[in-house]
Amino acid sequence: MKRSHERKIAIFGGSFDPPHLGHLEIIEKALQTLDIEKLVVVPARISPFKRGHTAPPELRLAWLKKMTAFDPRIEVSDIELRKEGPSYTIDTVNHFARFFDTIYFIIGADNLKELHRWHRFDELNRKVKWVVASRDGEPVPEGFIRLDVKVPISSTALRESIDPKWVPEPIRDDVARFYKENH
């Protein structure tokens, strides 16, 4: 049976350790730019390209839910947190592909050089429309949708010197307290 209209979502995955204003701007720009009914934010339990996280998964999930509560089109999913082991994007995409016709997948431009190394990349590449969040005018290759982000911060830099001004207001105090106590 054919669906009466095409269902479209965007997925924004990452460590979000911690979530910051750059993530929030990516979410807001994706909602403004992409023709989607929902944006799903998916924190990874364990990224295959990272050694681990400072903040535990449940805390990162709670921060994301609190930070994105302003828009009902945003869903924060625990799909990758419920699995043991590394989080593979293809598994997440295959889950959502059961319910949606078009999947936009949002990555930071810093992921482009390693994208070909992602688990089952060829299959993933056939199933998604790539959206690249680019900072500082970083080049984005042909075939990718570009989101220009003007927030010059990364989670790594933020963990190294917690400056609350880079953390969304609804979670600012919680994030600053956690990283000061655990760094």
MILOBA-354427 format. One record per residue: residue in three letters; x, y negated, z of N, C-alpha, C in turn. Coordinates in Angstrom, 1 decimal, padded with zeros to 4 digits, always signed. Atoms other than C-alpha are relative to their C-alpha. Layout:
+---------+--------+--------+--------+--------+--------+--------+--------+--------+--------+
| residuo |    n.u |    n.v |    n.w |   ca.u |   ca.v |   ca.w |    c.u |    c.v |    c.w |
+---------+--------+--------+--------+--------+--------+--------+--------+--------+--------+
|     ALA |      X |      Y |      Z |      X |      Y |      Z |      X |      Y |      Z |
...
+---------+--------+--------+--------+--------+--------+--------+--------+--------+--------+
***
This chain:
+---------+--------+--------+--------+--------+--------+--------+--------+--------+--------+
| residuo |    n.u |    n.v |    n.w |   ca.u |   ca.v |   ca.w |    c.u |    c.v |    c.w |
+---------+--------+--------+--------+--------+--------+--------+--------+--------+--------+
|     MET | +000.8 | +001.2 | +000.0 | +000.0 | +000.0 | +000.0 | +000.9 | -001.2 | +000.0 |
|     LYS | -000.8 | +001.3 | +000.2 | +001.4 | -003.4 | -001.1 | -000.5 | -001.0 | +001.1 |
|     ARG | +000.3 | +001.0 | -000.9 | +001.5 | -006.1 | +001.5 | -000.6 | -001.2 | -000.8 |
|     SER | +000.6 | +001.1 | +000.7 | -000.6 | -009.2 | +000.6 | +001.0 | -001.2 | -000.2 |
|     HIS | -001.0 | +001.1 | +000.2 | +002.3 | -011.6 | +001.2 | +001.4 | +000.6 | +000.5 |
|     GLU | -001.4 | -000.4 | -000.4 | +006.1 | -011.2 | +001.6 | +000.3 | -000.5 | +001.4 |
|     ARG | -000.4 | +000.4 | -001.4 | +007.2 | -011.2 | +005.2 | +001.5 | -000.2 | +000.1 |
|     LYS | -001.4 | +000.4 | +000.0 | +010.5 | -013.0 | +005.8 | +000.5 | -000.4 | +001.4 |
|     ILE | -000.6 | +000.4 | -001.2 | +012.8 | -013.3 | +008.8 | +001.4 | -000.3 | -000.2 |
|     ALA | -001.4 | +000.2 | -000.1 | +016.2 | -014.5 | +009.7 | +000.5 | +000.7 | +001.3 |
|     ILE | -000.6 | -000.6 | -001.2 | +018.5 | -012.6 | +012.1 | +001.3 | -000.8 | +000.2 |
|     PHE | -001.2 | +000.7 | -000.4 | +021.2 | -014.4 | +014.0 | +000.6 | +000.8 | +001.1 |
|     GLY | -000.7 | -000.9 | -001.0 | +023.5 | -012.0 | +015.8 | +001.3 | -000.6 | +000.5 |
|     GLY | -001.3 | +000.4 | -000.5 | +026.5 | -012.6 | +017.9 | +000.2 | +000.3 | +001.5 |
|     SER | -000.4 | -000.3 | -001.4 | +028.2 | -012.4 | +021.3 | -000.8 | -000.9 | +000.9 |
|     PHE | +000.7 | +001.0 | -000.8 | +026.7 | -015.6 | +022.6 | +000.6 | +000.0 | +001.5 |
|     ASP | -000.7 | -000.1 | -001.3 | +029.3 | -015.6 | +025.4 | +000.9 | -001.2 | +000.2 |
|     PRO | +001.4 | +000.3 | -000.2 | +028.2 | -018.3 | +026.2 | -000.7 | -000.6 | -001.2 |
|     PRO | +000.8 | +000.8 | +001.0 | +025.4 | -019.7 | +024.1 | +000.4 | -001.5 | +000.1 |
|     HIS | -000.3 | +001.4 | +000.0 | +026.2 | -023.3 | +023.1 | -000.8 | -000.8 | -001.0 |
|     LEU | +000.8 | +000.9 | +000.9 | +024.9 | -026.3 | +021.2 | +000.2 | +000.3 | -001.4 |
|     GLY | -000.2 | -000.4 | +001.4 | +026.4 | -025.0 | +018.0 | -000.9 | +001.1 | -000.4 |
|     HIS | +001.0 | -001.0 | +000.2 | +024.3 | -021.9 | +018.3 | -001.4 | -000.6 | -000.2 |
|     LEU | +001.4 | +000.7 | +000.0 | +021.2 | -024.1 | +019.0 | -000.2 | -000.7 | -001.3 |
|     GLU | +000.2 | +000.7 | +001.3 | +021.9 | -026.2 | +015.9 | -000.1 | +000.9 | -001.2 |
|     ILE | +000.1 | -001.1 | +001.1 | +022.3 | -023.1 | +013.7 | -001.5 | +000.4 | +000.0 |
|     ILE | +001.4 | -000.5 | -000.1 | +018.9 | -021.9 | +015.0 | -001.0 | -001.1 | -000.6 |
|     GLU | +000.9 | +001.1 | +000.5 | +017.2 | -025.3 | +014.4 | +000.1 | -000.2 | -001.5 |
|     LYS | -000.2 | +000.2 | +001.5 | +018.7 | -025.7 | +010.9 | -000.6 | +001.1 | -000.8 |
|     ALA | +000.6 | -001.1 | +000.7 | +017.7 | -022.2 | +009.9 | -001.5 | -000.1 | +000.0 |
|     LEU | +001.5 | +000.2 | +000.0 | +014.1 | -022.9 | +011.0 | -000.5 | -001.1 | -000.9 |
|     GLN | +000.3 | +001.1 | +000.9 | +014.1 | -026.1 | +009.0 | +000.2 | +000.4 | -001.5 |
|     THR | -000.4 | -000.2 | +001.4 | +015.8 | -024.7 | +005.9 | -000.6 | +001.2 | -000.6 |
|     LEU | +000.4 | -001.3 | +000.6 | +014.7 | -021.1 | +005.4 | -001.5 | +000.2 | +000.1 |
|     ASP | +001.4 | -000.3 | +000.0 | +011.3 | -020.0 | +004.4 | -000.3 | +001.3 | +000.7 |
|     ILE | +000.1 | -001.2 | -000.9 | +010.8 | -017.6 | +007.3 | -001.2 | -000.2 | +001.0 |
|     GLU | +001.1 | +000.1 | -001.0 | +008.0 | -016.7 | +009.7 | +000.6 | +000.2 | +001.4 |
|     LYS | -000.6 | -000.3 | -001.3 | +010.4 | -015.7 | +012.5 | +001.5 | +000.0 | -000.1 |
|     LEU | -001.4 | -000.1 | -000.1 | +014.0 | -016.1 | +013.6 | +000.3 | +000.9 | +001.2 |
|     VAL | -000.3 | -000.9 | -001.0 | +015.4 | -013.2 | +015.6 | +001.4 | -000.2 | +000.5 |
|     VAL | -001.3 | +000.2 | -000.6 | +018.4 | -013.9 | +017.9 | +000.4 | +001.3 | +000.7 |
|     VAL | -000.4 | -001.3 | -000.5 | +020.3 | -010.7 | +018.7 | +001.4 | +000.0 | +000.6 |
|     PRO | -001.3 | -000.1 | -000.7 | +023.0 | -010.6 | +021.3 | +000.6 | +001.4 | -000.1 |
|     ALA | -000.7 | -001.3 | +000.1 | +025.5 | -007.8 | +020.8 | +000.4 | +000.5 | +001.4 |
|     ARG | -000.6 | -000.6 | -001.2 | +026.3 | -005.4 | +023.6 | +001.5 | +000.0 | -000.1 |
|     ILE | -001.5 | +000.0 | +000.3 | +029.8 | -004.8 | +022.2 | +000.2 | -000.2 | -001.5 |
|     SER | -000.4 | +000.3 | +001.4 | +031.0 | -006.4 | +019.0 | +001.1 | +001.0 | -000.4 |
|     PRO | -001.1 | -000.9 | +000.4 | +033.1 | -003.9 | +017.0 | +001.3 | -000.8 | -000.2 |
|     PHE | -001.2 | +000.8 | +000.2 | +035.6 | -006.8 | +016.5 | +000.5 | -000.7 | +001.3 |
|     LYS | -000.4 | +000.7 | -001.2 | +035.9 | -007.9 | +020.1 | +000.3 | +001.0 | +001.1 |
|     ARG | -000.4 | -000.9 | -001.1 | +037.4 | -006.4 | +023.3 | -001.0 | +000.1 | +001.1 |
|     GLY | +001.0 | +000.0 | -001.1 | +034.5 | -007.2 | +025.5 | -000.5 | -001.4 | +000.2 |
|     HIS | +000.6 | +001.3 | -000.3 | +032.5 | -010.0 | +027.0 | +000.2 | -000.4 | +001.4 |
|     THR | -000.1 | +000.5 | -001.3 | +032.8 | -012.2 | +030.0 | -001.3 | +000.2 | +000.7 |
|     ALA | +001.3 | -000.1 | -000.6 | +029.1 | -012.5 | +030.7 | -000.7 | +001.4 | -000.3 |
|     PRO | +000.7 | -001.2 | +000.2 | +027.1 | -009.3 | +031.1 | -001.2 | -000.1 | -001.0 |
|     PRO | +001.1 | +000.1 | +001.1 | +024.5 | -008.5 | +028.3 | -001.3 | -000.5 | +000.5 |
|     GLU | +001.4 | +000.4 | -000.5 | +021.4 | -009.0 | +030.5 | +000.0 | -001.5 | +000.3 |
|     LEU | -000.1 | +001.4 | -000.3 | +022.7 | -012.5 | +031.5 | +000.0 | -000.8 | -001.3 |
|     ARG | +000.0 | +000.7 | +001.4 | +023.4 | -013.5 | +027.8 | -001.4 | +000.0 | -000.6 |
|     LEU | +001.4 | -000.1 | +000.5 | +019.9 | -012.3 | +026.9 | -000.9 | -001.0 | +000.7 |
|     ALA | +000.8 | +000.9 | -000.8 | +018.3 | -014.3 | +029.7 | +000.3 | -001.5 | -000.4 |
|     TRP | -000.3 | +001.4 | +000.4 | +020.2 | -017.5 | +028.7 | -000.6 | -000.3 | -001.4 |
|     LEU | +000.5 | +000.3 | +001.4 | +019.2 | -017.1 | +025.0 | -001.5 | -000.2 | +000.1 |
|     LYS | +001.5 | +000.1 | -000.1 | +015.5 | -016.6 | +026.0 | -000.4 | -001.4 | +000.5 |
|     LYS | +000.2 | +001.3 | -000.6 | +015.6 | -019.7 | +028.2 | +000.3 | -001.1 | -000.9 |
|     MET | -000.4 | +001.1 | +000.9 | +017.4 | -021.8 | +025.6 | -000.9 | -000.1 | -001.2 |
|     THR | +000.8 | +000.1 | +001.3 | +015.1 | -020.9 | +022.7 | -001.5 | +000.0 | +000.3 |
|     ALA | +001.5 | -000.1 | -000.4 | +011.7 | -021.0 | +024.6 | -000.8 | -001.2 | -000.6 |
|     PHE | +000.7 | +001.1 | +000.6 | +010.9 | -024.3 | +022.8 | -000.7 | +000.2 | -001.3 |
|     ASP | +000.7 | -000.3 | +001.3 | +009.7 | -022.6 | +019.6 | -000.5 | +001.4 | -000.1 |
|     PRO | +000.5 | -001.4 | +000.0 | +007.4 | -019.6 | +019.3 | +000.4 | +000.8 | -001.2 |
|     ARG | -000.5 | -000.8 | +001.1 | +009.0 | -018.6 | +016.0 | +001.3 | +000.7 | +000.3 |
|     ILE | -001.2 | -000.7 | -000.4 | +012.1 | -017.6 | +017.8 | -000.2 | +001.1 | +000.9 |
|     GLU | +000.1 | -001.2 | -000.9 | +012.4 | -014.1 | +019.3 | +001.4 | +000.3 | +000.3 |
|     VAL | -001.3 | -000.5 | -000.4 | +015.3 | -013.0 | +021.3 | -000.1 | +001.5 | +000.2 |
|     SER | +000.2 | -001.5 | +000.0 | +015.7 | -009.2 | +020.8 | +001.2 | +000.6 | +000.8 |
|     ASP | -000.9 | -000.8 | -000.7 | +017.4 | -006.8 | +023.1 | +000.4 | +001.3 | -000.7 |
|     ILE | -000.2 | -001.3 | +000.8 | +017.7 | -004.1 | +020.3 | +001.4 | +000.5 | +000.1 |
|     GLU | -001.4 | -000.5 | +000.0 | +021.5 | -004.0 | +020.4 | +000.4 | +000.2 | +001.5 |
|     LEU | -000.3 | -000.2 | -001.4 | +021.6 | -004.2 | +024.2 | -000.4 | +001.3 | +000.6 |
|     ARG | +000.5 | -001.3 | -000.5 | +019.6 | -001.0 | +024.6 | +000.8 | +001.2 | -000.5 |
|     LYS | -000.8 | -001.1 | +000.5 | +022.2 | +001.0 | +022.7 | +001.3 | +000.1 | +000.7 |
|     GLU | -001.3 | -000.1 | -000.5 | +025.4 | +002.4 | +024.0 | +001.0 | -000.2 | -001.1 |
|     GLY | -001.0 | +000.2 | +001.0 | +028.6 | +001.6 | +022.2 | -000.1 | -001.3 | -000.8 |
|     PRO | +000.0 | +001.3 | +000.8 | +029.3 | -001.0 | +019.5 | -001.3 | -000.3 | -000.7 |
|     SER | +001.2 | +000.5 | +000.8 | +026.6 | -003.0 | +017.8 | +000.3 | -000.1 | -001.4 |
|     TYR | -000.3 | +000.1 | +001.4 | +026.5 | -002.5 | +014.1 | -001.2 | -000.7 | -000.6 |
|     THR | +001.0 | +000.8 | +000.6 | +024.6 | -005.0 | +012.1 | -001.0 | +000.8 | -000.9 |
|     ILE | +000.9 | -000.8 | +000.9 | +023.3 | -002.4 | +009.6 | -001.1 | +000.7 | +000.7 |
|     ASP | +001.1 | -000.7 | -000.8 | +021.4 | -000.6 | +012.3 | -001.1 | -001.0 | +000.4 |
|     THR | +001.0 | +001.0 | -000.3 | +019.7 | -003.8 | +013.4 | -000.8 | -000.4 | -001.2 |
|     VAL | +000.7 | +000.4 | +001.2 | +018.9 | -004.8 | +009.8 | -001.0 | +001.1 | -000.4 |
|     ASN | +000.9 | -001.1 | +000.4 | +017.5 | -001.3 | +009.1 | -001.3 | +000.1 | +000.9 |
|     HIS | +001.2 | +000.0 | -000.9 | +015.2 | -001.6 | +012.2 | -001.0 | -001.0 | -000.5 |
|     PHE | +000.9 | +001.0 | +000.4 | +013.8 | -004.9 | +011.1 | -000.6 | +000.1 | -001.5 |
|     ALA | +000.5 | -000.2 | +001.4 | +013.5 | -003.9 | +007.4 | -001.2 | +000.9 | -000.1 |
|     ARG | +001.3 | -000.8 | -000.1 | +010.7 | -001.5 | +008.5 | -001.2 | -001.0 | +000.0 |
|     PHE | +001.1 | +000.9 | -000.2 | +008.6 | -004.6 | +009.2 | +000.0 | -001.3 | -000.9 |
|     PHE | -000.2 | +001.3 | +000.8 | +009.9 | -007.4 | +006.9 | +000.5 | +000.3 | -001.4 |
|     ASP | -000.4 | -000.2 | +001.3 | +010.4 | -007.6 | +003.2 | +001.4 | -000.7 | -000.3 |
|     THR | -001.2 | +000.7 | +000.2 | +013.2 | -010.2 | +003.2 | +000.7 | -000.3 | +001.3 |
|     ILE | -000.7 | +000.3 | -001.3 | +015.9 | -010.5 | +005.8 | +001.2 | -000.9 | -000.4 |
|     TYR | -001.2 | +000.9 | +000.1 | +018.3 | -013.5 | +005.9 | +000.8 | +000.4 | +001.2 |
|     PHE | -000.9 | -000.2 | -001.1 | +021.3 | -012.8 | +008.0 | +001.0 | -001.1 | +000.2 |
|     ILE | -000.8 | +001.2 | -000.2 | +023.1 | -015.7 | +009.6 | +001.3 | +000.3 | +000.7 |
|     ILE | -001.3 | -000.2 | -000.5 | +026.8 | -015.7 | +010.2 | +000.7 | -001.3 | +000.1 |
|     GLY | -000.9 | +001.2 | +000.1 | +029.5 | -018.3 | +011.0 | +001.0 | +000.2 | -001.1 |
|     ALA | -001.0 | +000.0 | +001.0 | +031.9 | -019.2 | +008.3 | +001.3 | +000.8 | +000.4 |
|     ASP | -001.1 | -000.7 | -000.5 | +034.6 | -017.8 | +010.5 | +000.0 | +001.6 | -000.2 |
|     ASN | +000.2 | -001.4 | +000.2 | +033.2 | -014.3 | +009.8 | +000.2 | +000.4 | -001.5 |
|     LEU | -000.1 | -000.3 | +001.4 | +033.6 | -014.5 | +006.0 | +001.2 | +000.8 | -000.4 |
|     LYS | -001.2 | -000.7 | +000.4 | +037.2 | -013.3 | +005.8 | -000.1 | +001.5 | +000.5 |
|     GLU | +000.1 | -001.3 | -000.5 | +036.3 | -010.1 | +007.8 | -001.3 | +000.7 | -000.5 |
|     LEU | +001.3 | -000.6 | +000.3 | +032.8 | -009.5 | +006.3 | +000.1 | +001.3 | -000.7 |
|     HIS | -000.1 | -001.2 | +000.8 | +033.9 | -006.8 | +003.9 | +000.4 | +001.2 | +000.9 |
|     ARG | -000.4 | -001.1 | -001.0 | +035.2 | -004.8 | +007.0 | -001.2 | +000.4 | +000.8 |
|     TRP | +001.2 | -000.4 | -000.8 | +031.7 | -004.7 | +008.6 | -000.4 | +001.4 | -000.3 |
|     HIS | +000.5 | -001.4 | +000.1 | +030.3 | -001.2 | +009.1 | -001.1 | +000.1 | -001.1 |
|     ARG | +000.9 | -000.2 | +001.1 | +028.6 | +000.0 | +005.9 | -000.4 | -001.3 | -000.7 |
|     PHE | +000.2 | +001.3 | +000.6 | +029.1 | -003.4 | +004.3 | -000.8 | +000.1 | -001.3 |
|     ASP | +000.7 | +000.0 | +001.3 | +027.9 | -002.4 | +000.8 | -001.5 | +000.2 | +000.2 |
|     GLU | +001.4 | -000.2 | -000.2 | +024.6 | -001.2 | +002.1 | -000.6 | -001.3 | +000.6 |
|     LEU | +000.5 | +001.2 | -000.6 | +024.2 | -004.2 | +004.3 | -000.1 | -001.2 | -001.0 |
|     ASN | +000.0 | +001.1 | +001.0 | +025.1 | -006.6 | +001.4 | -001.2 | +000.1 | -000.9 |
|     ARG | +001.2 | -000.1 | +000.8 | +022.2 | -005.1 | -000.6 | -001.3 | -000.3 | +000.7 |
|     LYS | +001.2 | +000.1 | -000.8 | +019.7 | -005.5 | +002.2 | -000.3 | -001.4 | +000.5 |
|     VAL | +000.2 | +001.3 | -000.6 | +020.2 | -009.1 | +003.3 | +000.4 | -001.1 | -001.0 |
|     LYS | -000.5 | +001.2 | +000.7 | +020.5 | -012.6 | +002.0 | +000.8 | -000.7 | +001.0 |
|     TRP | -000.9 | +000.6 | -001.0 | +023.5 | -014.1 | +003.7 | -000.2 | -001.5 | +000.1 |
|     VAL | +000.1 | +001.4 | -000.4 | +023.3 | -017.5 | +005.4 | +001.3 | -000.3 | +000.8 |
|     VAL | -001.3 | +000.3 | -000.6 | +026.6 | -019.1 | +006.4 | -000.1 | -001.3 | +000.7 |
|     ALA | -000.1 | +001.3 | -000.8 | +026.8 | -021.7 | +009.2 | +001.5 | -000.4 | -000.1 |
|     SER | -001.3 | +000.5 | +000.2 | +029.8 | -023.8 | +008.2 | +000.3 | -001.3 | +000.8 |
|     ARG | -000.4 | +001.1 | -000.8 | +031.7 | -026.2 | +010.4 | +001.1 | -000.8 | -000.8 |
|     ASP | -001.1 | +000.8 | +000.5 | +034.0 | -029.1 | +009.3 | +000.2 | +000.2 | -001.5 |
|     GLY | -000.1 | -000.1 | +001.5 | +033.2 | -028.7 | +005.6 | +000.7 | +001.2 | -000.5 |
|     GLU | -000.7 | -001.2 | +000.4 | +034.6 | -025.2 | +005.5 | -000.7 | +000.5 | -001.3 |
|     PRO | +000.6 | -000.5 | +001.2 | +034.1 | -023.7 | +002.0 | -000.9 | +001.2 | +000.2 |
|     VAL | +000.9 | -001.2 | +000.0 | +031.2 | -021.3 | +001.5 | -000.1 | +000.5 | -001.4 |
|     PRO | +000.0 | -000.5 | +001.3 | +031.5 | -019.0 | -001.5 | -001.4 | +000.0 | -000.7 |
|     GLU | +001.2 | -000.2 | +000.8 | +028.9 | -018.7 | -004.3 | -000.8 | +001.2 | +000.5 |
|     GLY | +000.9 | -001.1 | -000.4 | +025.9 | -016.5 | -003.4 | -000.4 | +000.0 | +001.4 |
|     PHE | +000.4 | +000.2 | -001.4 | +025.6 | -017.6 | +000.2 | -000.8 | -001.2 | +000.2 |
|     ILE | +000.7 | +001.2 | -000.4 | +023.1 | -020.0 | +001.6 | +000.8 | -000.7 | +001.1 |
|     ARG | -000.9 | +000.7 | -000.9 | +024.9 | -022.7 | +003.5 | -000.9 | -000.8 | +001.0 |
|     LEU | +000.6 | +000.9 | -001.0 | +023.8 | -024.4 | +006.8 | +001.2 | -000.8 | +000.5 |
|     ASP | -001.1 | +000.9 | -000.5 | +026.0 | -027.4 | +007.7 | -000.3 | -000.2 | +001.5 |
|     VAL | +000.1 | +000.2 | -001.4 | +026.6 | -027.5 | +011.4 | +001.1 | -001.0 | +000.5 |
|     LYS | -000.9 | +001.1 | -000.3 | +028.1 | -030.6 | +013.0 | +000.5 | +000.1 | +001.5 |
|     VAL | -000.4 | -000.2 | -001.4 | +028.8 | -029.2 | +016.5 | +001.4 | +000.7 | +000.1 |
|     PRO | -001.3 | -000.6 | +000.1 | +032.6 | -028.7 | +016.9 | +000.4 | +000.8 | +001.3 |
|     ILE | -000.3 | -000.8 | -001.2 | +032.6 | -026.0 | +019.6 | -000.1 | +001.4 | -000.4 |
|     SER | +000.1 | -001.4 | +000.2 | +033.1 | -022.3 | +019.8 | -000.1 | +000.6 | +001.4 |
|     SER | +000.1 | -000.7 | -001.3 | +032.3 | -019.8 | +022.6 | +001.3 | +000.2 | +000.6 |
|     THR | -001.3 | -000.2 | -000.5 | +036.0 | -019.1 | +022.9 | +000.5 | -001.2 | +000.7 |
|     ALA | -000.5 | +001.3 | -000.6 | +036.9 | -022.7 | +023.5 | -000.8 | -000.4 | +001.2 |
|     LEU | +000.8 | +000.3 | -001.1 | +034.0 | -023.1 | +025.8 | +000.3 | +000.8 | +001.3 |
|     ARG | -000.4 | -000.9 | -001.1 | +035.0 | -020.1 | +028.0 | +001.4 | -000.5 | +000.6 |
|     GLU | -001.3 | +000.4 | -000.5 | +038.6 | -021.5 | +028.2 | -000.1 | -001.3 | +000.9 |
|     SER | +000.2 | +001.2 | -000.9 | +037.4 | -024.9 | +029.6 | -001.5 | -000.4 | +000.0 |
|     ILE | +001.4 | +000.2 | -000.1 | +033.8 | -025.0 | +030.6 | -000.3 | -001.5 | +000.1 |
|     ASP | +000.5 | +001.4 | +000.1 | +032.5 | -028.4 | +029.5 | -001.5 | +000.0 | -000.2 |
|     PRO | +001.4 | -000.1 | +000.1 | +028.8 | -028.5 | +030.3 | -000.7 | -000.8 | -001.1 |
|     LYS | +000.6 | +000.8 | +001.0 | +028.1 | -031.1 | +027.7 | -000.3 | +000.8 | -001.3 |
|     TRP | +000.1 | -000.9 | +001.2 | +028.4 | -028.3 | +025.0 | -001.0 | +001.1 | +000.2 |
|     VAL | +001.0 | -001.1 | -000.3 | +025.8 | -026.1 | +026.7 | -001.4 | -000.6 | +000.0 |
|     PRO | +001.4 | +000.5 | +000.0 | +022.0 | -026.5 | +026.0 | -000.5 | -000.3 | +001.4 |
|     GLU | +000.4 | +000.4 | -001.3 | +020.4 | -028.3 | +028.9 | -000.8 | +001.0 | +000.8 |
|     PRO | +000.8 | -001.0 | -000.8 | +017.9 | -025.5 | +029.9 | +000.9 | +001.0 | +000.7 |
|     ILE | -000.9 | -001.0 | -000.6 | +020.9 | -023.2 | +030.7 | +001.3 | -000.6 | +000.5 |
|     ARG | -001.3 | +000.7 | -000.3 | +023.7 | -025.8 | +031.4 | +000.5 | +000.4 | +001.4 |
|     ASP | -000.5 | -000.3 | -001.4 | +023.9 | -025.3 | +035.2 | +000.4 | +001.5 | +000.2 |
|     ASP | -000.2 | -001.4 | -000.2 | +023.6 | -021.5 | +035.1 | +001.3 | +000.4 | -000.7 |
|     VAL | -001.2 | -000.3 | +000.8 | +026.3 | -021.2 | +032.4 | +001.3 | -000.5 | +000.7 |
|     ALA | -001.1 | +000.6 | -000.7 | +028.7 | -023.6 | +034.1 | +000.4 | +000.7 | +001.3 |
|     ARG | -000.2 | -000.8 | -001.2 | +028.3 | -021.8 | +037.4 | +000.6 | +001.3 | -000.2 |
|     PHE | -000.4 | -001.3 | +000.2 | +028.8 | -018.4 | +036.0 | +001.5 | +000.0 | -000.5 |
|     TYR | -001.3 | +000.0 | +000.6 | +032.0 | -019.2 | +034.0 | +001.0 | -000.6 | +001.0 |
|     LYS | -000.9 | +000.5 | -001.1 | +033.5 | -021.2 | +036.9 | +000.3 | +001.1 | +001.0 |
|     GLU | -000.2 | -001.0 | -000.9 | +033.0 | -018.3 | +039.2 | +000.7 | +001.3 | -000.5 |
|     ASN | -000.5 | -001.2 | +000.6 | +034.2 | -015.6 | +036.8 | +001.1 | -000.2 | -001.0 |
|     HIS | -001.1 | +000.2 | +001.0 | +037.1 | -017.2 | +034.9 | +001.3 | -000.1 | +000.7 |
+---------+--------+--------+--------+--------+--------+--------+--------+--------+--------+
***
